[in-house]
Amino acid sequence: MDLELHGGRLLLSFYGDDFTGATDSMEALTINGLKTVLFLEPPEPKQLADRFPDIRAFGVAGVGRSMGPDRMKRELWPILACLRSFPTPIVHYKICSTFDSSPAVGSIGYAMELAAEVFPEQRCIPLLVGAPALQRYTLFGHHFAASGGDVYRLDRHPVMSRHPVTPMEESDLRAHLSKQTKKSVGLLNIVELDGDYEEMKRRYADKMAGRPDAILFDVLDDMRLQRAGRLIWEEALDGNVRFVVGSSGVEYALAAHWRQRGIAAAATSTMTASAQLAGTGPVERLLVVSGSCSPVTETQIRYALARGFVGIRVDAERLIEPDEAEQTVNELRQRASRVLTEGGSPLLYTAMGAEDRSIRTIQQKLTAAGNDVFDTGRLLGETLGRLTRLIVNDNKLKRFVAAGGDTSGYVTRELGIYAIACLSPIAPGGPLCISYSTNSDFDGLELALKGGQVGQADYFVRVRDGQ
């Protein structure tokens, strides 16, 4: 496959994960000089040509990790078929770098089965999860992730092993996948990725001779990541690979190889230069809306409150009560606007960490009312999205932060945002972005969409200060 067939423009398209999860893939490409846009829905080819003529890649945010198999089949199959129609050498199904999934929710194995129907000519699916930039590593098939300065095996990770929906009880990714699909998964381990590159390719060919349905790549460092990216890219150019599953490690791996090929720029100050051109810098007032219950977000909230942000506790129980939701929204809207009018930065939050007692109370209320506990994110997210729209519009804000995957997804929908692009790095996986909206009031708005595990303690302060 010759790049000239694609006009040298579109190299990659990706789908999956919510806006907060997919931004790290967009960021990985952007910092390597590959202009990338992330859409909420699959774009029309004319839209790409007219408004985004100079992009090299694009992504589509999804909610696959919150879906059961039946809904995945209804929603994922047509999106993958749509992405197949675009002239990109690689279509990447983006998953979380902590691989959280189960047979019932966000099944990665089932997504691979659906992809096999959309890409029937492809014999084996590359699977790459490690991303050293995010402190995610795969060794002999076992996955590790950092937390609080230490690196943990996934089944002993202080957050992921206790995930409220998809707790990771197994660090062996192949064993974890075996509960979600009958597809066979081979492994190119850390030792097999070493040595002479041509010898490594022969080892890979030997693996392929066993006809696995997928092959997992170990990832420990940038050298092996680049090797995996080179091999996947060469397989794509040879027509053997089109569909890939993995975290943003896929983009980091490909970009590392593309730099060597001269397709991508060196990872220098590409995003910083873009930020300066766009005029980003500090803002006096920053709105933060958090629906996250992550311990990482808890630390960030406490840090920000100690440095001038004004905390506003959101009574989530009232937000899910139909008779009280409207009054609660109006009260929060007024309180936040008062803070902003006085030149302050309001920080609205529904929970202070994973042990917040309100989480259990809300789940019990939902269950008692005949709802599923998985509805929590949707019910809170929709209301927080509407609240954010009202506050941003009332106060003509230039920049805001949404923390939490569900919260970010609903906020962007409420603001009519259909796409975002990176402006400036803040923390790996949580850049400052610019929005493209159908509503002219919100078109060009600066926003940061932060996943639960993203960023250091000073994240909100850094977004406010444009650092």
C-alpha positions as CSV (number, residue, x, y, z in Angstrom):
1,M,0.0,0.0,0.0
2,D,1.5,3.3,-1.1
3,L,1.0,6.4,0.9
4,E,0.5,8.4,-2.3
5,L,-2.8,6.5,-2.6
6,H,-4.0,8.5,0.4
7,G,-2.6,11.8,-0.7
8,G,-0.2,11.6,2.2
9,R,-3.0,13.0,4.3
10,L,-5.0,10.4,6.3
11,L,-2.7,7.9,8.0
12,L,-4.9,6.6,10.8
13,S,-8.5,6.7,12.1
14,F,-9.5,5.5,15.6
15,Y,-12.6,4.8,17.5
16,G,-13.6,3.9,21.1
17,D,-13.3,5.2,24.6
18,D,-15.0,8.4,25.6
19,F,-13.7,11.9,24.9
20,T,-11.5,11.8,28.0
21,G,-10.0,8.5,27.0
22,A,-9.6,9.2,23.3
23,T,-7.8,12.5,23.8
24,D,-4.6,10.7,24.6
25,S,-4.5,9.1,21.2
26,M,-5.1,12.5,19.6
27,E,-2.4,14.1,21.8
28,A,0.1,11.3,20.9
29,L,-0.2,12.2,17.2
30,T,-0.4,15.9,17.6
31,I,2.8,16.2,19.6
32,N,4.5,14.4,16.7
33,G,3.4,17.0,14.2
34,L,0.4,15.0,12.9
35,K,-2.6,17.3,13.0
36,T,-5.5,15.3,14.4
37,V,-9.2,16.0,15.2
38,L,-11.4,14.0,17.5
39,F,-15.1,13.8,16.6
40,L,-18.1,12.9,18.7
41,E,-19.7,11.1,15.7
42,P,-18.2,9.7,12.5
43,P,-17.5,12.7,10.2
44,E,-18.8,13.1,6.7
45,P,-16.0,12.9,4.0
46,K,-17.1,16.4,2.8
47,Q,-16.8,17.8,6.4
48,L,-13.2,16.5,6.5
49,A,-12.4,18.0,3.2
50,D,-14.0,21.4,3.8
51,R,-13.3,22.2,7.4
52,F,-10.3,20.0,8.2
53,P,-8.3,19.8,4.9
54,D,-4.9,19.5,6.6
55,I,-5.4,16.8,9.1
56,R,-3.4,13.6,9.0
57,A,-5.6,11.5,11.3
58,F,-9.0,11.6,13.0
59,G,-10.7,9.8,15.8
60,V,-14.3,9.2,16.9
61,A,-15.1,9.2,20.6
62,G,-17.3,6.3,21.7
63,V,-18.9,4.8,24.8
64,G,-18.0,1.2,24.0
65,R,-16.5,0.5,27.4
66,S,-19.8,1.2,29.1
67,M,-21.9,-1.0,26.7
68,G,-23.1,-4.5,27.0
69,P,-22.7,-6.9,24.0
70,D,-26.2,-6.3,22.6
71,R,-25.7,-2.6,22.4
72,M,-22.2,-2.9,21.2
73,K,-23.4,-4.9,18.2
74,R,-26.0,-2.3,17.4
75,E,-23.7,0.7,17.7
76,L,-20.1,-0.5,17.0
77,W,-20.6,-2.6,13.8
78,P,-21.9,0.4,11.7
79,I,-19.2,2.7,13.0
80,L,-16.4,0.3,12.2
81,A,-18.0,-0.2,8.8
82,C,-18.0,3.6,8.3
83,L,-14.3,3.9,9.3
84,R,-13.4,1.1,7.0
85,S,-14.7,3.2,4.1
86,F,-12.1,6.0,4.8
87,P,-8.7,5.8,3.1
88,T,-6.6,5.2,6.2
89,P,-4.1,2.4,6.2
90,I,-5.0,1.6,9.8
91,V,-8.2,1.7,11.8
92,H,-7.6,1.6,15.5
93,Y,-10.1,0.5,18.1
94,K,-9.1,2.6,21.1
95,I,-9.3,1.0,24.5
96,C,-8.3,2.2,27.9
97,S,-4.7,1.7,28.8
98,T,-5.7,-0.1,32.0
99,F,-7.7,-2.6,29.8
100,D,-10.7,-2.5,32.2
101,S,-13.5,-4.6,30.6
102,S,-15.6,-7.6,31.3
103,P,-17.8,-10.1,29.4
104,A,-20.8,-8.0,30.4
105,V,-19.5,-4.4,30.1
106,G,-17.1,-3.0,27.5
107,S,-16.0,-6.4,26.2
108,I,-12.8,-6.0,24.2
109,G,-13.1,-9.6,23.1
110,Y,-16.5,-9.0,21.7
111,A,-15.3,-5.9,19.9
112,M,-12.6,-8.1,18.2
113,E,-15.3,-10.5,17.1
114,L,-17.4,-7.7,15.5
115,A,-14.2,-6.4,13.8
116,A,-13.6,-9.8,12.3
117,E,-16.9,-9.4,10.5
118,V,-16.1,-5.9,9.3
119,F,-12.5,-6.8,8.2
120,P,-12.9,-10.5,7.1
121,E,-9.8,-10.4,5.0
122,Q,-7.6,-9.8,8.0
123,R,-6.2,-12.9,9.6
124,C,-4.7,-11.6,12.8
125,I,-5.4,-8.5,14.9
126,P,-2.5,-6.7,16.6
127,L,-3.1,-5.9,20.2
128,L,-0.9,-3.3,21.9
129,V,-1.8,-1.9,25.3
130,G,1.4,-0.6,26.9
131,A,2.2,3.1,26.8
132,P,5.3,4.2,28.6
133,A,4.3,7.9,28.4
134,L,1.3,7.0,30.5
135,Q,3.3,4.6,32.7
136,R,1.5,1.5,31.4
137,Y,3.6,-1.5,30.7
138,T,3.1,-5.1,29.4
139,L,5.6,-7.8,30.4
140,F,5.2,-11.4,29.3
141,G,1.6,-10.7,28.7
142,H,0.9,-9.3,32.2
143,H,-0.1,-5.6,32.4
144,F,1.2,-3.0,34.9
145,A,0.1,0.5,35.7
146,A,1.5,3.3,37.9
147,S,-0.4,4.9,40.8
148,G,0.9,7.3,43.4
149,G,4.5,7.0,42.3
150,D,4.6,3.2,42.3
151,V,3.9,0.6,39.5
152,Y,1.4,-2.2,40.3
153,R,0.4,-5.4,38.5
154,L,-3.1,-4.7,37.3
155,D,-4.8,-7.1,39.6
156,R,-3.1,-5.5,42.6
157,H,-3.6,-1.9,41.4
158,P,-5.1,0.2,44.2
159,V,-7.7,1.7,41.8
160,M,-8.3,-0.7,38.9
161,S,-8.5,-3.8,41.1
162,R,-11.4,-2.1,42.9
163,H,-13.1,-0.5,39.9
164,P,-16.8,-0.2,40.7
165,V,-18.0,-1.6,37.3
166,T,-15.1,-3.6,35.8
167,P,-12.6,-4.6,38.6
168,M,-9.5,-6.0,37.2
169,E,-9.0,-9.4,38.9
170,E,-6.4,-10.7,36.3
171,S,-3.2,-9.1,35.1
172,D,-2.6,-11.6,32.3
173,L,-4.3,-9.9,29.4
174,R,-4.7,-13.1,27.4
175,A,-6.3,-14.8,30.4
176,H,-8.5,-11.8,30.9
177,L,-9.5,-11.8,27.2
178,S,-10.3,-15.6,27.3
179,K,-13.3,-14.8,29.4
180,Q,-14.6,-12.5,26.7
181,T,-13.9,-14.4,23.5
182,K,-12.9,-17.7,22.2
183,K,-10.4,-16.1,19.8
184,S,-6.8,-17.3,20.3
185,V,-4.3,-14.6,21.3
186,G,-0.5,-15.1,20.7
187,L,2.2,-13.1,22.3
188,L,5.4,-11.4,21.1
189,N,7.1,-11.0,24.4
190,I,9.8,-8.6,25.7
191,V,12.7,-10.9,24.9
192,E,11.4,-11.7,21.3
193,L,11.2,-8.0,20.6
194,D,14.9,-7.6,21.3
195,G,17.9,-8.1,18.9
196,D,18.2,-7.8,15.2
197,Y,15.0,-6.4,13.7
198,E,15.0,-8.9,10.8
199,E,15.4,-11.7,13.3
200,M,12.5,-10.2,15.3
201,K,10.4,-10.2,12.1
202,R,11.2,-13.9,11.6
203,R,10.0,-14.6,15.2
204,Y,6.8,-12.7,14.4
205,A,6.4,-14.8,11.2
206,D,6.8,-18.0,13.3
207,K,4.0,-16.8,15.5
208,M,1.8,-16.1,12.5
209,A,2.4,-19.6,11.3
210,G,0.4,-20.8,14.3
211,R,-2.5,-18.7,12.9
212,P,-3.5,-16.9,16.1
213,D,-6.6,-14.6,15.8
214,A,-4.8,-11.8,17.6
215,I,-1.2,-11.2,18.8
216,L,-0.3,-9.2,21.9
217,F,2.8,-7.0,22.0
218,D,4.8,-6.6,25.2
219,V,5.8,-3.0,25.9
220,L,8.4,-1.9,28.4
221,D,10.1,1.1,26.9
222,D,10.2,3.4,23.9
223,M,12.7,1.3,22.0
224,R,10.4,-1.8,22.0
225,L,7.3,0.5,21.4
226,Q,8.9,1.8,18.3
227,R,9.7,-1.7,17.1
228,A,6.1,-2.7,17.5
229,G,5.0,0.4,15.7
230,R,7.3,-0.3,12.8
231,L,6.1,-3.9,12.5
232,I,2.5,-3.0,12.6
233,W,3.0,-0.3,10.0
234,E,4.9,-2.6,7.6
235,E,2.2,-5.2,8.0
236,A,-0.4,-2.5,7.1
237,L,1.5,-1.4,4.0
238,D,1.8,-5.1,3.0
239,G,-2.0,-5.4,3.2
240,N,-1.9,-7.9,6.1
241,V,-3.2,-5.5,8.8
242,R,-5.9,-2.8,8.7
243,F,-7.6,-3.2,12.1
244,V,-5.7,-2.8,15.4
245,V,-6.8,-2.9,19.0
246,G,-5.0,-1.1,21.8
247,S,-4.5,2.0,24.0
248,S,-2.9,5.2,22.8
249,G,0.3,3.2,22.9
250,V,-0.7,2.3,19.3
251,E,-0.4,6.0,18.3
252,Y,2.8,6.4,20.3
253,A,4.3,3.3,18.6
254,L,3.3,4.4,15.1
255,A,4.4,8.0,15.6
256,A,7.8,6.8,16.9
257,H,8.3,4.8,13.6
258,W,6.9,7.6,11.5
259,R,9.5,10.0,12.9
260,Q,12.2,7.7,11.7
261,R,10.5,7.5,8.3
262,G,10.2,11.3,8.1
263,I,6.4,11.1,8.0
264,A,6.0,12.7,11.4
265,A,8.0,15.6,12.9
266,A,10.3,15.2,15.8
267,A,8.4,15.3,19.1
268,T,9.5,18.8,20.1
269,S,7.3,21.9,20.7
270,T,4.6,21.3,18.1
271,M,1.7,21.7,20.5
272,T,3.4,24.5,22.4
273,A,3.8,26.5,19.1
274,S,0.1,25.8,18.2
275,A,-0.9,27.1,21.7
276,Q,1.0,30.3,21.2
277,L,-0.5,30.9,17.8
278,A,-4.0,30.3,19.3
279,G,-3.2,32.8,22.1
280,T,-3.6,30.4,25.0
281,G,-2.2,31.3,28.4
282,P,-3.6,31.9,31.8
283,V,-7.2,32.8,32.5
284,E,-8.4,34.6,35.5
285,R,-11.5,32.5,35.9
286,L,-11.8,28.7,35.3
287,L,-14.9,26.6,35.8
288,V,-14.3,23.0,36.8
289,V,-17.1,20.4,36.9
290,S,-16.2,17.0,38.2
291,G,-18.3,13.9,38.2
292,S,-15.3,11.7,38.9
293,C,-14.9,9.6,42.0
294,S,-11.3,8.6,41.3
295,P,-8.8,9.0,44.1
296,V,-6.6,10.9,41.6
297,T,-9.3,13.4,41.0
298,E,-9.8,13.7,44.8
299,T,-6.2,14.7,45.2
300,Q,-6.5,17.3,42.4
301,I,-9.7,18.8,44.0
302,R,-8.0,19.1,47.4
303,Y,-4.9,20.7,45.8
304,A,-7.0,23.2,43.9
305,L,-9.1,24.2,46.9
306,A,-6.0,24.9,48.8
307,R,-4.8,27.2,46.1
308,G,-7.7,29.6,45.5
309,F,-10.4,27.5,43.8
310,V,-13.9,27.8,45.5
311,G,-15.4,24.4,46.2
312,I,-19.1,23.8,45.6
313,R,-20.3,20.4,46.7
314,V,-22.9,19.0,44.3
315,D,-25.7,17.1,46.1
316,A,-25.9,14.3,43.6
317,E,-28.8,12.7,45.4
318,R,-30.9,15.7,44.6
319,L,-29.8,15.8,41.0
320,I,-31.3,12.4,40.3
321,E,-34.6,13.2,42.0
322,P,-37.0,14.5,39.3
323,D,-38.8,16.8,41.8
324,E,-35.6,18.4,43.0
325,A,-33.2,18.4,40.0
326,E,-34.3,21.7,38.5
327,Q,-34.1,23.6,41.7
328,T,-30.7,22.1,42.5
329,V,-29.4,23.1,39.1
330,N,-30.6,26.7,39.5
331,E,-29.0,26.9,43.0
332,L,-25.7,25.6,41.7
333,R,-25.8,27.8,38.7
334,Q,-26.3,30.9,40.9
335,R,-23.6,29.9,43.4
336,A,-21.0,29.3,40.6
337,S,-22.0,32.5,38.8
338,R,-21.5,34.5,42.0
339,V,-18.0,33.1,42.4
340,L,-17.2,33.9,38.7
341,T,-18.6,37.4,39.0
342,E,-16.2,38.0,41.9
343,G,-13.3,36.8,39.8
344,G,-13.0,33.4,41.3
345,S,-12.8,29.9,39.9
346,P,-15.6,27.6,41.0
347,L,-15.0,23.9,41.4
348,L,-18.2,21.8,41.4
349,Y,-17.8,18.2,42.4
350,T,-20.2,15.3,43.1
351,A,-17.8,13.1,45.2
352,M,-14.5,13.4,47.1
353,G,-12.9,10.1,46.1
354,A,-13.9,6.5,45.7
355,E,-14.9,6.2,49.4
356,D,-17.3,9.1,49.3
357,R,-20.5,7.9,51.1
358,S,-22.8,9.5,48.5
359,I,-21.7,7.0,45.9
360,R,-23.3,4.1,47.7
361,T,-26.3,6.1,48.7
362,I,-27.0,7.0,45.1
363,Q,-26.6,3.5,43.9
364,Q,-29.1,2.3,46.5
365,K,-31.6,4.9,45.5
366,L,-31.4,4.0,41.9
367,T,-31.8,0.3,42.7
368,A,-34.8,1.0,44.9
369,A,-36.4,2.9,42.1
370,G,-35.9,0.0,39.7
371,N,-33.0,1.5,37.8
372,D,-29.6,-0.1,37.1
373,V,-26.6,1.2,39.0
374,F,-24.9,1.7,35.6
375,D,-27.4,4.5,35.1
376,T,-25.6,6.7,37.6
377,G,-23.2,8.1,35.0
378,R,-25.9,8.9,32.6
379,L,-28.3,10.5,35.0
380,L,-25.7,12.6,36.7
381,G,-23.8,13.3,33.4
382,E,-26.9,14.7,31.6
383,T,-27.7,17.1,34.4
384,L,-24.0,18.2,34.9
385,G,-23.8,18.8,31.2
386,R,-26.8,21.1,31.2
387,L,-25.5,22.9,34.3
388,T,-22.1,23.4,32.6
389,R,-23.7,24.8,29.5
390,L,-25.7,27.3,31.6
391,I,-22.7,28.5,33.6
392,V,-20.4,28.8,30.6
393,N,-23.1,30.7,28.7
394,D,-24.1,33.0,31.6
395,N,-20.5,34.1,32.2
396,K,-19.1,34.0,28.7
397,L,-16.2,31.8,29.8
398,K,-13.3,31.2,27.6
399,R,-12.1,27.9,29.3
400,F,-13.4,25.1,31.5
401,V,-12.6,21.6,32.7
402,A,-14.8,18.6,32.8
403,A,-13.5,15.7,34.9
404,G,-14.8,12.2,34.5
405,G,-15.6,10.2,31.4
406,D,-19.4,10.3,31.6
407,T,-19.4,13.9,32.7
408,S,-17.2,15.0,29.8
409,G,-19.3,13.1,27.2
410,Y,-22.5,14.7,28.3
411,V,-21.0,18.2,28.7
412,T,-19.7,18.2,25.2
413,R,-23.1,17.1,23.8
414,E,-24.9,19.8,25.8
415,L,-22.5,22.5,24.3
416,G,-23.1,21.2,20.8
417,I,-19.5,20.2,20.5
418,Y,-18.9,17.8,17.6
419,A,-15.1,17.8,17.5
420,I,-12.0,18.9,19.5
421,A,-8.3,19.4,18.6
422,C,-5.3,19.8,20.9
423,L,-4.0,23.2,21.8
424,S,-1.4,22.6,24.5
425,P,-0.1,19.8,26.7
426,I,-1.1,19.9,30.3
427,A,-0.6,16.3,31.4
428,P,-0.3,13.1,29.3
429,G,-3.8,12.1,28.2
430,G,-5.3,15.4,29.4
431,P,-4.3,18.3,27.0
432,L,-6.0,21.7,26.7
433,C,-8.2,21.5,23.6
434,I,-10.2,23.8,21.3
435,S,-13.8,23.0,20.5
436,Y,-15.7,22.9,17.2
437,S,-19.4,23.4,18.0
438,T,-22.7,23.8,16.0
439,N,-23.5,26.5,18.5
440,S,-21.5,29.7,17.6
441,D,-21.5,30.7,21.3
442,F,-19.3,27.7,22.1
443,D,-17.3,27.3,18.9
444,G,-13.6,27.9,19.7
445,L,-14.1,27.4,23.5
446,E,-11.1,26.0,25.3
447,L,-11.6,22.9,27.3
448,A,-9.8,20.2,29.1
449,L,-11.5,16.8,29.4
450,K,-9.8,14.8,32.2
451,G,-10.2,11.1,32.8
452,G,-10.2,9.8,36.4
453,Q,-6.6,8.6,36.4
454,V,-5.1,11.5,34.4
455,G,-2.9,14.2,35.7
456,Q,-0.8,15.1,38.8
457,A,-2.1,16.9,41.9
458,D,-1.8,20.4,40.3
459,Y,-3.8,19.5,37.1
460,F,-6.6,22.1,37.6
461,V,-4.2,24.8,38.6
462,R,-2.1,24.1,35.5
463,V,-5.2,24.3,33.2
464,R,-6.1,27.7,34.8
465,D,-2.6,29.0,34.4
466,G,-2.1,27.6,30.9
467,Q,1.1,25.8,32.0
